[in-house]
Amino acid sequence: MNKVRILGVILIVTAVILNFTLAHDLIDFASGLLLGSGIALVITGKISRKPLFKKVQRLDNN
């Protein structure tokens, strides 16, 4: 396993522990975010570093 997948498993375990030990709406929201990001990291196994949008070159007609 690479480091990113191990981080994903740690996030999943943390989310499950938070969900069962604490009872508050904000904790449930944070637990959901941790669980979702952990599942995404375990499945993909990488963190993308490429930009979402390409830079567009502007054509100036002066």
mmCIF file of the N, C-alpha and C atoms, coordinates in Angstrom:
data_MODEL
# 
_entry.id   MODEL 
# 
loop_
_atom_site.group_PDB 
_atom_site.id 
_atom_site.type_symbol 
_atom_site.label_atom_id 
_atom_site.label_alt_id 
_atom_site.label_comp_id 
_atom_site.label_asym_id 
_atom_site.label_entity_id 
_atom_site.label_seq_id 
_atom_site.pdbx_PDB_ins_code 
_atom_site.Cartn_x 
_atom_site.Cartn_y 
_atom_site.Cartn_z 
_atom_site.occupancy 
_atom_site.B_iso_or_equiv 
_atom_site.pdbx_formal_charge 
_atom_site.auth_seq_id 
_atom_site.auth_comp_id 
_atom_site.auth_asym_id 
_atom_site.auth_atom_id 
_atom_site.pdbx_PDB_model_num 
ATOM 1   N N  . MET A 1 1  ? 0.847   -1.187 0.000   1.00 0.00 ? 1  MET A N  1 
ATOM 2   C CA . MET A 1 1  ? 0.000   0.000  0.000   1.00 0.00 ? 1  MET A CA 1 
ATOM 3   C C  . MET A 1 1  ? 0.887   1.243  0.000   1.00 0.00 ? 1  MET A C  1 
ATOM 4   N N  . ASN A 1 2  ? 0.468   2.225  -0.772  1.00 0.00 ? 2  ASN A N  1 
ATOM 5   C CA . ASN A 1 2  ? 1.228   3.462  -0.744  1.00 0.00 ? 2  ASN A CA 1 
ATOM 6   C C  . ASN A 1 2  ? 0.716   4.381  0.360   1.00 0.00 ? 2  ASN A C  1 
ATOM 7   N N  . LYS A 1 3  ? 1.411   5.484  0.546   1.00 0.00 ? 3  LYS A N  1 
ATOM 8   C CA . LYS A 1 3  ? 1.103   6.386  1.663   1.00 0.00 ? 3  LYS A CA 1 
ATOM 9   C C  . LYS A 1 3  ? -0.269  7.023  1.542   1.00 0.00 ? 3  LYS A C  1 
ATOM 10  N N  . VAL A 1 4  ? -0.698  7.288  0.332   1.00 0.00 ? 4  VAL A N  1 
ATOM 11  C CA . VAL A 1 4  ? -1.997  7.935  0.136   1.00 0.00 ? 4  VAL A CA 1 
ATOM 12  C C  . VAL A 1 4  ? -3.135  6.988  0.516   1.00 0.00 ? 4  VAL A C  1 
ATOM 13  N N  . ARG A 1 5  ? -3.020  5.726  0.165   1.00 0.00 ? 5  ARG A N  1 
ATOM 14  C CA . ARG A 1 5  ? -4.060  4.761  0.544   1.00 0.00 ? 5  ARG A CA 1 
ATOM 15  C C  . ARG A 1 5  ? -4.079  4.521  2.047   1.00 0.00 ? 5  ARG A C  1 
ATOM 16  N N  . ILE A 1 6  ? -2.914  4.523  2.675   1.00 0.00 ? 6  ILE A N  1 
ATOM 17  C CA . ILE A 1 6  ? -2.865  4.395  4.141   1.00 0.00 ? 6  ILE A CA 1 
ATOM 18  C C  . ILE A 1 6  ? -3.539  5.596  4.788   1.00 0.00 ? 6  ILE A C  1 
ATOM 19  N N  . LEU A 1 7  ? -3.305  6.799  4.240   1.00 0.00 ? 7  LEU A N  1 
ATOM 20  C CA . LEU A 1 7  ? -3.980  7.992  4.740   1.00 0.00 ? 7  LEU A CA 1 
ATOM 21  C C  . LEU A 1 7  ? -5.489  7.864  4.572   1.00 0.00 ? 7  LEU A C  1 
ATOM 22  N N  . GLY A 1 8  ? -5.944  7.307  3.462   1.00 0.00 ? 8  GLY A N  1 
ATOM 23  C CA . GLY A 1 8  ? -7.373  7.095  3.250   1.00 0.00 ? 8  GLY A CA 1 
ATOM 24  C C  . GLY A 1 8  ? -7.986  6.155  4.271   1.00 0.00 ? 8  GLY A C  1 
ATOM 25  N N  . VAL A 1 9  ? -7.277  5.083  4.585   1.00 0.00 ? 9  VAL A N  1 
ATOM 26  C CA . VAL A 1 9  ? -7.767  4.136  5.600   1.00 0.00 ? 9  VAL A CA 1 
ATOM 27  C C  . VAL A 1 9  ? -7.818  4.811  6.968   1.00 0.00 ? 9  VAL A C  1 
ATOM 28  N N  . ILE A 1 10 ? -6.818  5.626  7.284   1.00 0.00 ? 10 ILE A N  1 
ATOM 29  C CA . ILE A 1 10 ? -6.811  6.345  8.561   1.00 0.00 ? 10 ILE A CA 1 
ATOM 30  C C  . ILE A 1 10 ? -7.987  7.318  8.632   1.00 0.00 ? 10 ILE A C  1 
ATOM 31  N N  . LEU A 1 11 ? -8.287  8.004  7.533   1.00 0.00 ? 11 LEU A N  1 
ATOM 32  C CA . LEU A 1 11 ? -9.434  8.911  7.516   1.00 0.00 ? 11 LEU A CA 1 
ATOM 33  C C  . LEU A 1 11 ? -10.751 8.162  7.704   1.00 0.00 ? 11 LEU A C  1 
ATOM 34  N N  . ILE A 1 12 ? -10.877 7.000  7.101   1.00 0.00 ? 12 ILE A N  1 
ATOM 35  C CA . ILE A 1 12 ? -12.099 6.206  7.251   1.00 0.00 ? 12 ILE A CA 1 
ATOM 36  C C  . ILE A 1 12 ? -12.268 5.752  8.700   1.00 0.00 ? 12 ILE A C  1 
ATOM 37  N N  . VAL A 1 13 ? -11.200 5.260  9.296   1.00 0.00 ? 13 VAL A N  1 
ATOM 38  C CA . VAL A 1 13 ? -11.276 4.798  10.687  1.00 0.00 ? 13 VAL A CA 1 
ATOM 39  C C  . VAL A 1 13 ? -11.600 5.962  11.626  1.00 0.00 ? 13 VAL A C  1 
ATOM 40  N N  . THR A 1 14 ? -10.982 7.118  11.389  1.00 0.00 ? 14 THR A N  1 
ATOM 41  C CA . THR A 1 14 ? -11.265 8.299  12.214  1.00 0.00 ? 14 THR A CA 1 
ATOM 42  C C  . THR A 1 14 ? -12.719 8.723  12.078  1.00 0.00 ? 14 THR A C  1 
ATOM 43  N N  . ALA A 1 15 ? -13.249 8.685  10.870  1.00 0.00 ? 15 ALA A N  1 
ATOM 44  C CA . ALA A 1 15 ? -14.642 9.077  10.648  1.00 0.00 ? 15 ALA A CA 1 
ATOM 45  C C  . ALA A 1 15 ? -15.605 8.136  11.362  1.00 0.00 ? 15 ALA A C  1 
ATOM 46  N N  . VAL A 1 16 ? -15.330 6.844  11.309  1.00 0.00 ? 16 VAL A N  1 
ATOM 47  C CA . VAL A 1 16 ? -16.212 5.878  11.975  1.00 0.00 ? 16 VAL A CA 1 
ATOM 48  C C  . VAL A 1 16 ? -16.152 6.059  13.493  1.00 0.00 ? 16 VAL A C  1 
ATOM 49  N N  . ILE A 1 17 ? -14.973 6.272  14.025  1.00 0.00 ? 17 ILE A N  1 
ATOM 50  C CA . ILE A 1 17 ? -14.837 6.480  15.476  1.00 0.00 ? 17 ILE A CA 1 
ATOM 51  C C  . ILE A 1 17 ? -15.550 7.756  15.905  1.00 0.00 ? 17 ILE A C  1 
ATOM 52  N N  . LEU A 1 18 ? -15.380 8.834  15.154  1.00 0.00 ? 18 LEU A N  1 
ATOM 53  C CA . LEU A 1 18 ? -16.072 10.081 15.486  1.00 0.00 ? 18 LEU A CA 1 
ATOM 54  C C  . LEU A 1 18 ? -17.580 9.922  15.413  1.00 0.00 ? 18 LEU A C  1 
ATOM 55  N N  . ASN A 1 19 ? -18.048 9.197  14.437  1.00 0.00 ? 19 ASN A N  1 
ATOM 56  C CA . ASN A 1 19 ? -19.488 9.030  14.257  1.00 0.00 ? 19 ASN A CA 1 
ATOM 57  C C  . ASN A 1 19 ? -20.119 8.257  15.405  1.00 0.00 ? 19 ASN A C  1 
ATOM 58  N N  . PHE A 1 20 ? -19.413 7.272  15.935  1.00 0.00 ? 20 PHE A N  1 
ATOM 59  C CA . PHE A 1 20 ? -19.999 6.462  17.007  1.00 0.00 ? 20 PHE A CA 1 
ATOM 60  C C  . PHE A 1 20 ? -19.750 7.006  18.407  1.00 0.00 ? 20 PHE A C  1 
ATOM 61  N N  . THR A 1 21 ? -18.765 7.877  18.588  1.00 0.00 ? 21 THR A N  1 
ATOM 62  C CA . THR A 1 21 ? -18.456 8.355  19.931  1.00 0.00 ? 21 THR A CA 1 
ATOM 63  C C  . THR A 1 21 ? -19.099 9.696  20.262  1.00 0.00 ? 21 THR A C  1 
ATOM 64  N N  . LEU A 1 22 ? -19.193 10.589 19.276  1.00 0.00 ? 22 LEU A N  1 
ATOM 65  C CA . LEU A 1 22 ? -19.723 11.919 19.536  1.00 0.00 ? 22 LEU A CA 1 
ATOM 66  C C  . LEU A 1 22 ? -21.051 12.106 18.823  1.00 0.00 ? 22 LEU A C  1 
ATOM 67  N N  . ALA A 1 23 ? -21.931 12.876 19.427  1.00 0.00 ? 23 ALA A N  1 
ATOM 68  C CA . ALA A 1 23 ? -23.255 13.101 18.845  1.00 0.00 ? 23 ALA A CA 1 
ATOM 69  C C  . ALA A 1 23 ? -23.500 14.599 18.709  1.00 0.00 ? 23 ALA A C  1 
ATOM 70  N N  . HIS A 1 24 ? -23.303 15.108 17.523  1.00 0.00 ? 24 HIS A N  1 
ATOM 71  C CA . HIS A 1 24 ? -23.566 16.503 17.231  1.00 0.00 ? 24 HIS A CA 1 
ATOM 72  C C  . HIS A 1 24 ? -23.657 16.629 15.714  1.00 0.00 ? 24 HIS A C  1 
ATOM 73  N N  . ASP A 1 25 ? -24.448 17.597 15.237  1.00 0.00 ? 25 ASP A N  1 
ATOM 74  C CA . ASP A 1 25 ? -24.629 17.732 13.790  1.00 0.00 ? 25 ASP A CA 1 
ATOM 75  C C  . ASP A 1 25 ? -23.334 18.085 13.078  1.00 0.00 ? 25 ASP A C  1 
ATOM 76  N N  . LEU A 1 26 ? -22.526 18.938 13.703  1.00 0.00 ? 26 LEU A N  1 
ATOM 77  C CA . LEU A 1 26 ? -21.266 19.333 13.084  1.00 0.00 ? 26 LEU A CA 1 
ATOM 78  C C  . LEU A 1 26 ? -20.292 18.160 13.028  1.00 0.00 ? 26 LEU A C  1 
ATOM 79  N N  . ILE A 1 27 ? -20.314 17.314 14.045  1.00 0.00 ? 27 ILE A N  1 
ATOM 80  C CA . ILE A 1 27 ? -19.459 16.124 14.047  1.00 0.00 ? 27 ILE A CA 1 
ATOM 81  C C  . ILE A 1 27 ? -19.910 15.151 12.952  1.00 0.00 ? 27 ILE A C  1 
ATOM 82  N N  . ASP A 1 28 ? -21.212 15.037 12.765  1.00 0.00 ? 28 ASP A N  1 
ATOM 83  C CA . ASP A 1 28 ? -21.720 14.171 11.691  1.00 0.00 ? 28 ASP A CA 1 
ATOM 84  C C  . ASP A 1 28 ? -21.284 14.689 10.326  1.00 0.00 ? 28 ASP A C  1 
ATOM 85  N N  . PHE A 1 29 ? -21.313 16.007 10.151  1.00 0.00 ? 29 PHE A N  1 
ATOM 86  C CA . PHE A 1 29 ? -20.875 16.602 8.888   1.00 0.00 ? 29 PHE A CA 1 
ATOM 87  C C  . PHE A 1 29 ? -19.383 16.356 8.666   1.00 0.00 ? 29 PHE A C  1 
ATOM 88  N N  . ALA A 1 30 ? -18.567 16.587 9.687   1.00 0.00 ? 30 ALA A N  1 
ATOM 89  C CA . ALA A 1 30 ? -17.125 16.364 9.576   1.00 0.00 ? 30 ALA A CA 1 
ATOM 90  C C  . ALA A 1 30 ? -16.825 14.887 9.338   1.00 0.00 ? 30 ALA A C  1 
ATOM 91  N N  . SER A 1 31 ? -17.576 14.019 9.992   1.00 0.00 ? 31 SER A N  1 
ATOM 92  C CA . SER A 1 31 ? -17.392 12.585 9.806   1.00 0.00 ? 31 SER A CA 1 
ATOM 93  C C  . SER A 1 31 ? -17.713 12.179 8.365   1.00 0.00 ? 31 SER A C  1 
ATOM 94  N N  . GLY A 1 32 ? -18.740 12.762 7.800   1.00 0.00 ? 32 GLY A N  1 
ATOM 95  C CA . GLY A 1 32 ? -19.085 12.484 6.413   1.00 0.00 ? 32 GLY A CA 1 
ATOM 96  C C  . GLY A 1 32 ? -18.013 12.960 5.445   1.00 0.00 ? 32 GLY A C  1 
ATOM 97  N N  . LEU A 1 33 ? -17.455 14.134 5.706   1.00 0.00 ? 33 LEU A N  1 
ATOM 98  C CA . LEU A 1 33 ? -16.375 14.640 4.864   1.00 0.00 ? 33 LEU A CA 1 
ATOM 99  C C  . LEU A 1 33 ? -15.139 13.741 4.953   1.00 0.00 ? 33 LEU A C  1 
ATOM 100 N N  . LEU A 1 34 ? -14.793 13.339 6.161   1.00 0.00 ? 34 LEU A N  1 
ATOM 101 C CA . LEU A 1 34 ? -13.640 12.456 6.335   1.00 0.00 ? 34 LEU A CA 1 
ATOM 102 C C  . LEU A 1 34 ? -13.868 11.107 5.661   1.00 0.00 ? 34 LEU A C  1 
ATOM 103 N N  . LEU A 1 35 ? -15.052 10.581 5.815   1.00 0.00 ? 35 LEU A N  1 
ATOM 104 C CA . LEU A 1 35 ? -15.361 9.280  5.214   1.00 0.00 ? 35 LEU A CA 1 
ATOM 105 C C  . LEU A 1 35 ? -15.330 9.354  3.690   1.00 0.00 ? 35 LEU A C  1 
ATOM 106 N N  . GLY A 1 36 ? -15.914 10.386 3.135   1.00 0.00 ? 36 GLY A N  1 
ATOM 107 C CA . GLY A 1 36 ? -15.916 10.539 1.681   1.00 0.00 ? 36 GLY A CA 1 
ATOM 108 C C  . GLY A 1 36 ? -14.524 10.729 1.103   1.00 0.00 ? 36 GLY A C  1 
ATOM 109 N N  . SER A 1 37 ? -13.729 11.560 1.749   1.00 0.00 ? 37 SER A N  1 
ATOM 110 C CA . SER A 1 37 ? -12.369 11.765 1.245   1.00 0.00 ? 37 SER A CA 1 
ATOM 111 C C  . SER A 1 37 ? -11.515 10.525 1.450   1.00 0.00 ? 37 SER A C  1 
ATOM 112 N N  . GLY A 1 38 ? -11.740 9.798  2.540   1.00 0.00 ? 38 GLY A N  1 
ATOM 113 C CA . GLY A 1 38 ? -10.998 8.561  2.773   1.00 0.00 ? 38 GLY A CA 1 
ATOM 114 C C  . GLY A 1 38 ? -11.313 7.500  1.732   1.00 0.00 ? 38 GLY A C  1 
ATOM 115 N N  . ILE A 1 39 ? -12.581 7.371  1.383   1.00 0.00 ? 39 ILE A N  1 
ATOM 116 C CA . ILE A 1 39 ? -12.969 6.402  0.359   1.00 0.00 ? 39 ILE A CA 1 
ATOM 117 C C  . ILE A 1 39 ? -12.373 6.786  -0.991  1.00 0.00 ? 39 ILE A C  1 
ATOM 118 N N  . ALA A 1 40 ? -12.398 8.083  -1.310  1.00 0.00 ? 40 ALA A N  1 
ATOM 119 C CA . ALA A 1 40 ? -11.827 8.539  -2.577  1.00 0.00 ? 40 ALA A CA 1 
ATOM 120 C C  . ALA A 1 40 ? -10.325 8.261  -2.637  1.00 0.00 ? 40 ALA A C  1 
ATOM 121 N N  . LEU A 1 41 ? -9.620  8.476  -1.525  1.00 0.00 ? 41 LEU A N  1 
ATOM 122 C CA . LEU A 1 41 ? -8.179  8.224  -1.512  1.00 0.00 ? 41 LEU A CA 1 
ATOM 123 C C  . LEU A 1 41 ? -7.859  6.735  -1.598  1.00 0.00 ? 41 LEU A C  1 
ATOM 124 N N  . VAL A 1 42 ? -8.661  5.904  -0.963  1.00 0.00 ? 42 VAL A N  1 
ATOM 125 C CA . VAL A 1 42 ? -8.418  4.462  -1.025  1.00 0.00 ? 42 VAL A CA 1 
ATOM 126 C C  . VAL A 1 42 ? -8.663  3.937  -2.441  1.00 0.00 ? 42 VAL A C  1 
ATOM 127 N N  . ILE A 1 43 ? -9.697  4.438  -3.100  1.00 0.00 ? 43 ILE A N  1 
ATOM 128 C CA . ILE A 1 43 ? -10.011 3.950  -4.437  1.00 0.00 ? 43 ILE A CA 1 
ATOM 129 C C  . ILE A 1 43 ? -8.989  4.438  -5.464  1.00 0.00 ? 43 ILE A C  1 
ATOM 130 N N  . THR A 1 44 ? -8.697  5.742  -5.461  1.00 0.00 ? 44 THR A N  1 
ATOM 131 C CA . THR A 1 44 ? -7.796  6.275  -6.483  1.00 0.00 ? 44 THR A CA 1 
ATOM 132 C C  . THR A 1 44 ? -6.336  6.013  -6.167  1.00 0.00 ? 44 THR A C  1 
ATOM 133 N N  . GLY A 1 45 ? -5.951  6.148  -4.920  1.00 0.00 ? 45 GLY A N  1 
ATOM 134 C CA . GLY A 1 45 ? -4.566  5.917  -4.532  1.00 0.00 ? 45 GLY A CA 1 
ATOM 135 C C  . GLY A 1 45 ? -3.623  7.024  -4.914  1.00 0.00 ? 45 GLY A C  1 
ATOM 136 N N  . LYS A 1 46 ? -4.160  8.182  -5.291  1.00 0.00 ? 46 LYS A N  1 
ATOM 137 C CA . LYS A 1 46 ? -3.292  9.293  -5.642  1.00 0.00 ? 46 LYS A CA 1 
ATOM 138 C C  . LYS A 1 46 ? -4.001  10.608 -5.352  1.00 0.00 ? 46 LYS A C  1 
ATOM 139 N N  . ILE A 1 47 ? -3.187  11.638 -5.246  1.00 0.00 ? 47 ILE A N  1 
ATOM 140 C CA . ILE A 1 47 ? -3.697  12.993 -5.094  1.00 0.00 ? 47 ILE A CA 1 
ATOM 141 C C  . ILE A 1 47 ? -3.333  13.732 -6.367  1.00 0.00 ? 47 ILE A C  1 
ATOM 142 N N  . SER A 1 48 ? -4.322  14.212 -7.064  1.00 0.00 ? 48 SER A N  1 
ATOM 143 C CA . SER A 1 48 ? -4.086  14.847 -8.358  1.00 0.00 ? 48 SER A CA 1 
ATOM 144 C C  . SER A 1 48 ? -3.475  16.223 -8.151  1.00 0.00 ? 48 SER A C  1 
ATOM 145 N N  . ARG A 1 49 ? -2.437  16.513 -8.905  1.00 0.00 ? 49 ARG A N  1 
ATOM 146 C CA . ARG A 1 49 ? -1.787  17.810 -8.829  1.00 0.00 ? 49 ARG A CA 1 
ATOM 147 C C  . ARG A 1 49 ? -1.967  18.619 -10.103 1.00 0.00 ? 49 ARG A C  1 
ATOM 148 N N  . LYS A 1 50 ? -2.714  18.131 -11.039 1.00 0.00 ? 50 LYS A N  1 
ATOM 149 C CA . LYS A 1 50 ? -2.910  18.885 -12.260 1.00 0.00 ? 50 LYS A CA 1 
ATOM 150 C C  . LYS A 1 50 ? -4.055  19.880 -12.072 1.00 0.00 ? 50 LYS A C  1 
ATOM 151 N N  . PRO A 1 51 ? -3.977  21.027 -12.729 1.00 0.00 ? 51 PRO A N  1 
ATOM 152 C CA . PRO A 1 51 ? -5.005  22.061 -12.546 1.00 0.00 ? 51 PRO A CA 1 
ATOM 153 C C  . PRO A 1 51 ? -6.345  21.637 -13.141 1.00 0.00 ? 51 PRO A C  1 
ATOM 154 N N  . LEU A 1 52 ? -7.393  22.178 -12.579 1.00 0.00 ? 52 LEU A N  1 
ATOM 155 C CA . LEU A 1 52 ? -8.731  21.861 -13.065 1.00 0.00 ? 52 LEU A CA 1 
ATOM 156 C C  . LEU A 1 52 ? -9.016  22.537 -14.399 1.00 0.00 ? 52 LEU A C  1 
ATOM 157 N N  . PHE A 1 53 ? -8.480  23.736 -14.586 1.00 0.00 ? 53 PHE A N  1 
ATOM 158 C CA . PHE A 1 53 ? -8.735  24.488 -15.802 1.00 0.00 ? 53 PHE A CA 1 
ATOM 159 C C  . PHE A 1 53 ? -7.407  24.826 -16.462 1.00 0.00 ? 53 PHE A C  1 
ATOM 160 N N  . LYS A 1 54 ? -7.409  24.801 -17.775 1.00 0.00 ? 54 LYS A N  1 
ATOM 161 C CA . LYS A 1 54 ? -6.214  25.189 -18.511 1.00 0.00 ? 54 LYS A CA 1 
ATOM 162 C C  . LYS A 1 54 ? -6.181  26.702 -18.652 1.00 0.00 ? 54 LYS A C  1 
ATOM 163 N N  . LYS A 1 55 ? -4.975  27.254 -18.650 1.00 0.00 ? 55 LYS A N  1 
ATOM 164 C CA . LYS A 1 55 ? -4.833  28.682 -18.851 1.00 0.00 ? 55 LYS A CA 1 
ATOM 165 C C  . LYS A 1 55 ? -5.092  29.002 -20.317 1.00 0.00 ? 55 LYS A C  1 
ATOM 166 N N  . VAL A 1 56 ? -5.855  30.040 -20.537 1.00 0.00 ? 56 VAL A N  1 
ATOM 167 C CA . VAL A 1 56 ? -6.198  30.455 -21.887 1.00 0.00 ? 56 VAL A CA 1 
ATOM 168 C C  . VAL A 1 56 ? -5.339  31.655 -22.248 1.00 0.00 ? 56 VAL A C  1 
ATOM 169 N N  . GLN A 1 57 ? -4.701  31.591 -23.391 1.00 0.00 ? 57 GLN A N  1 
ATOM 170 C CA . GLN A 1 57 ? -3.900  32.712 -23.844 1.00 0.00 ? 57 GLN A CA 1 
ATOM 171 C C  . GLN A 1 57 ? -4.814  33.729 -24.495 1.00 0.00 ? 57 GLN A C  1 
ATOM 172 N N  . ARG A 1 58 ? -4.617  34.954 -24.069 1.00 0.00 ? 58 ARG A N  1 
ATOM 173 C CA . ARG A 1 58 ? -5.450  36.025 -24.583 1.00 0.00 ? 58 ARG A CA 1 
ATOM 174 C C  . ARG A 1 58 ? -4.804  36.635 -25.822 1.00 0.00 ? 58 ARG A C  1 
ATOM 175 N N  . LEU A 1 59 ? -5.592  36.841 -26.840 1.00 0.00 ? 59 LEU A N  1 
ATOM 176 C CA . LEU A 1 59 ? -5.103  37.470 -28.054 1.00 0.00 ? 59 LEU A CA 1 
ATOM 177 C C  . LEU A 1 59 ? -5.498  38.933 -28.038 1.00 0.00 ? 59 LEU A C  1 
ATOM 178 N N  . ASP A 1 60 ? -4.523  39.809 -27.897 1.00 0.00 ? 60 ASP A N  1 
ATOM 179 C CA . ASP A 1 60 ? -4.795  41.240 -27.869 1.00 0.00 ? 60 ASP A CA 1 
ATOM 180 C C  . ASP A 1 60 ? -4.609  41.806 -29.266 1.00 0.00 ? 60 ASP A C  1 
ATOM 181 N N  . ASN A 1 61 ? -5.625  42.426 -29.798 1.00 0.00 ? 61 ASN A N  1 
ATOM 182 C CA . ASN A 1 61 ? -5.561  43.056 -31.114 1.00 0.00 ? 61 ASN A CA 1 
ATOM 183 C C  . ASN A 1 61 ? -5.428  44.569 -30.929 1.00 0.00 ? 61 ASN A C  1 
ATOM 184 N N  . ASN A 1 62 ? -4.239  44.997 -30.594 1.00 0.00 ? 62 ASN A N  1 
ATOM 185 C CA . ASN A 1 62 ? -4.010  46.439 -30.403 1.00 0.00 ? 62 ASN A CA 1 
ATOM 186 C C  . ASN A 1 62 ? -3.478  47.065 -31.641 1.00 0.00 ? 62 ASN A C  1 
# 
